[in-house]
Amino acid sequence: MKEFKSSGCDAIYNERKRQIEEEHYDENHDKNELIENLIWGSAAYATGCRRFWPWELRYFKPGDLTISGVRRDLVKAGALIAAAIDKIDRGETSELEP
């Protein structure tokens, strides 16, 4: 079987790493963040709709409407999804439990 390789996955991994190392949006930070905010934040970047953005608008930095800008926003969306998945995997989702 051919080995799976994805530049998209690599880009999302690198963006998540950047968020942690440069922006300090690490596990300790995310522990205090509602998972819904991570999901809505990813939706804002994936769709370009700032109405979905759950935080102060000054933190929403979408790219332009070029292919590279759209790709960058999708990478940011993917990194926020990765943060939400990590939160689930750490068991920090009691707010979603019935």
Secondary structure as a PSIPRED ss2 file (coil, helix, strand):
# PSIPRED VFORMAT (PSIPRED V4.0)

   1 M C   1.000  0.000  0.000
   2 K C   1.000  0.000  0.000
   3 E C   1.000  0.000  0.000
   4 F C   1.000  0.000  0.000
   5 K C   1.000  0.000  0.000
   6 S C   1.000  0.000  0.000
   7 S H   0.000  1.000  0.000
   8 G H   0.000  1.000  0.000
   9 C H   0.000  1.000  0.000
  10 D H   0.000  1.000  0.000
  11 A H   0.000  1.000  0.000
  12 I H   0.000  1.000  0.000
  13 Y H   0.000  1.000  0.000
  14 N H   0.000  1.000  0.000
  15 E H   0.000  1.000  0.000
  16 R H   0.000  1.000  0.000
  17 K H   0.000  1.000  0.000
  18 R H   0.000  1.000  0.000
  19 Q H   0.000  1.000  0.000
  20 I H   0.000  1.000  0.000
  21 E H   0.000  1.000  0.000
  22 E C   1.000  0.000  0.000
  23 E C   1.000  0.000  0.000
  24 H C   1.000  0.000  0.000
  25 Y C   1.000  0.000  0.000
  26 D C   1.000  0.000  0.000
  27 E H   0.000  1.000  0.000
  28 N H   0.000  1.000  0.000
  29 H H   0.000  1.000  0.000
  30 D H   0.000  1.000  0.000
  31 K H   0.000  1.000  0.000
  32 N C   1.000  0.000  0.000
  33 E C   1.000  0.000  0.000
  34 L C   1.000  0.000  0.000
  35 I H   0.000  1.000  0.000
  36 E H   0.000  1.000  0.000
  37 N H   0.000  1.000  0.000
  38 L H   0.000  1.000  0.000
  39 I H   0.000  1.000  0.000
  40 W H   0.000  1.000  0.000
  41 G H   0.000  1.000  0.000
  42 S H   0.000  1.000  0.000
  43 A H   0.000  1.000  0.000
  44 A H   0.000  1.000  0.000
  45 Y H   0.000  1.000  0.000
  46 A H   0.000  1.000  0.000
  47 T H   0.000  1.000  0.000
  48 G C   1.000  0.000  0.000
  49 C C   1.000  0.000  0.000
  50 R H   0.000  1.000  0.000
  51 R H   0.000  1.000  0.000
  52 F H   0.000  1.000  0.000
  53 W C   1.000  0.000  0.000
  54 P C   1.000  0.000  0.000
  55 W C   1.000  0.000  0.000
  56 E C   1.000  0.000  0.000
  57 L H   0.000  1.000  0.000
  58 R H   0.000  1.000  0.000
  59 Y H   0.000  1.000  0.000
  60 F C   1.000  0.000  0.000
  61 K C   1.000  0.000  0.000
  62 P C   1.000  0.000  0.000
  63 G C   1.000  0.000  0.000
  64 D C   1.000  0.000  0.000
  65 L C   1.000  0.000  0.000
  66 T C   1.000  0.000  0.000
  67 I H   0.000  1.000  0.000
  68 S H   0.000  1.000  0.000
  69 G H   0.000  1.000  0.000
  70 V H   0.000  1.000  0.000
  71 R H   0.000  1.000  0.000
  72 R H   0.000  1.000  0.000
  73 D H   0.000  1.000  0.000
  74 L H   0.000  1.000  0.000
  75 V H   0.000  1.000  0.000
  76 K H   0.000  1.000  0.000
  77 A H   0.000  1.000  0.000
  78 G H   0.000  1.000  0.000
  79 A H   0.000  1.000  0.000
  80 L H   0.000  1.000  0.000
  81 I H   0.000  1.000  0.000
  82 A H   0.000  1.000  0.000
  83 A H   0.000  1.000  0.000
  84 A H   0.000  1.000  0.000
  85 I H   0.000  1.000  0.000
  86 D H   0.000  1.000  0.000
  87 K H   0.000  1.000  0.000
  88 I H   0.000  1.000  0.000
  89 D H   0.000  1.000  0.000
  90 R C   1.000  0.000  0.000
  91 G C   1.000  0.000  0.000
  92 E C   1.000  0.000  0.000
  93 T C   1.000  0.000  0.000
  94 S H   0.000  1.000  0.000
  95 E H   0.000  1.000  0.000
  96 L H   0.000  1.000  0.000
  97 E C   1.000  0.000  0.000
  98 P C   1.000  0.000  0.000
